[in-house]
C-alpha cells in the first residue's frame, strides 16, 4: 500500500493534481488525511481501468500513456512524489506489537512536506502515551526521513490517541473515557495484591500514561495507607451528582476508605451496591489505564465488577506456597469464564538475597505452576524487601521512593507487559470478526487463536440464539431457515468486549454472536481466494500500473461469492435431510 502513492500513472496523478479537469488540486490534496489520499488514488485507478478496456483487450498504461486528463503542474507532481518518499521511508518502521508498519497502523498524522527547502514535519499518534517504544519510533522516524537525499530538516512530534473504551455500548458514563481497565487479583488475602496494584499504577504513570486506581476492597481498604493525597475525602459534584476522585502525584484515587467511613460492616448485596456506585458514578475523566485492586475471593463483589465494568485484562498475584496456588487457580478460572484474559502472573515474596545467594523461605514454583497450567504468557518475581513493605506503610509507593531501584525496574517491566498486551488485545478484539465483501463471508479469528476461518452470513444469521429466534420456554425454533435469504449481508459488525460481536442486519435486527458460538457453526471450506486487489496490481517499475479489466475482476469476485453461496446451500440441504431423517 505504501508504494501506491509513488507508483500511480500520469493519468491518476493528473486526476489528483491536474488543471481544469482534475477533481483535486494540489493544495486540496495536501490537506487530505493520508487514508483519503490512498482512497482517492484507488478510486481513480478504477476509473482508468474501466476507460482503458476496449473490445475485450487488456491495456497496460504507464506514465507516458496518452489520456484525456490534463498534465499536472510540475510543482504539485514533485511535492506529491516527495510525500510518497516520506511515507515510504516511514513504512519501513514496524510496530513490534502489531507486526505492521506505522503508516498502515495509521500512526502518521499531519504530514507536511516542503521539498523546495528540504523540510518535513509530521506527528506520530500512538495508541497510548505509555508506549514503551515511543522514543525508538521517534528516533527511527527522524533518521529514516532525514536519509532522503533532498531532506534537510525533520520535525517530529509525538502524541497518543484519545482515551476511549474499545466497546462504547452500555459503558457507565463515568468510564466512557477510560481506555483500559486492569484487574489486579489474587483471590487470597495477604499476598501483596494492593502493593502490586499501587506500584503498577505509578509505574504506568511514570511511563507517561494517565492512570487511576480503584480500591474495590470495602471491608479492608488499603489505598488510604499506601498513598498520601492532600485531600483525603472524596468530593461530590453538586450539579452532576458524580464523585470527584482525589489525587496523589497525578494518579486519580477512589477508595471506600476515602469516603470518611473507614472499612465497611455490611452484608454482601449492600457491598456490591457500594462498589457499583463508587466505580460507575465517579468522574474518572480521560484515563489510559484504570487499575482495579480486587478484593479476595470469587463472590458477589468480584462478579459485579467483572460484569458491570468492561475489564480489559487481569494481572494475577500469588506467593510461592501451594496454598496460594489453590486459591489463585479459582480466580483464574473465574476470569476465564467471564472472558477476561489473564496477561501476567506476579509471584510476590519469592526470595531474598544474602551472602551473594538467593534463599527461598516459602518454597518455589507456585507462580510457574499458574503460568504453565493456565497458559498465562508472563511471570514476574518480586523479592522480599523490607523497603517495599515500609514504603507502602509510609504512604509512598516504592517506585516513587526509589524510581531507579531493582524493585522499580521489575514493576517497570510489568508495566511494559501490561501496555503491550492491552494493545494486542484491543487489536485482536477489533479485528476478530470482519466481513469480507469480496467473497461475501465473515472472516473469524478468535482472540488468542492463530486459526482463521470463514462463515457464511446466512448461516450466522440462522444460528441466532436470542429469544426472537428461539422460544425460551420450549426451545422451539421460531426462526426458519427459509426466512433468511441466501444472499443476506450484514450492515455492520462491532466488537462487544472480549467475548462477542454485535452484527446489524438489513431488517434492523442486532444479533449478539459470542465467539464460542461462532466456533461451533459450520464453516465454509474450499473457498476460492479473491483476486488480488488494486494495490497488488501495481507494477514494480516506477510509474507503471498493470491495468486489469474491471469486468474480469468483478467476474472473479462474483464467482467467488457464488462458490460460497453454493457451499452454504449444500450445507443447508444436508441439514434439512438430517432433520427429515430424524
Secondary structure, 3 states (H helix, E strand, C coil): CCCCCCCCCHHHHHHHHCCCCCCCCHHHHHHCCHHHHHHHHHHHHHHHHHHHCECCECCCECCCCCCCCCCCCHHHHHHHHHHHHHHHHHCCCEECCCCEECCCCCCEEEEEEECCCCEEEEEEEECCCCCCCHHHHHHHHHHHHHCCCCCCEEEEEEEECCCCCCCCCCCCHHHCCEEEEEEEECCCCCCCHHHHHHHHHHHHHHCCCCEEEEECCCCCCCHHHHCCCCCCCCEECCCCCCEECEEECCEEEEEHHHHCCCCCCCCHHHHHHHHHHHHHCECCCCEEEEEEECCCCCCHHHHHHHHHCCCCEEEEEEECCHHHHHHHHHHHHHHHHCCCCEEEEEEECCCEEECCEEECCCCCCHHHHHHHHHCCCCEEECCCCHHHHHHHHCCCCHHHHCCCCHHHHHHHHHHHHHHHHHHHHHHHHHCCEEEECCCCEEEECCCCCCCCEEECHHHHHHCCCCCCCECCCCCCECCCHHHCCCCCCEEEEEEECCCEEEEEECCCCEEEEEHHHHHHCCCECCCCCCCCCCHHHECCCCCCECCCCHHHHHHHHHHHHHHHHHHHHHHHHHHHHHHHHC
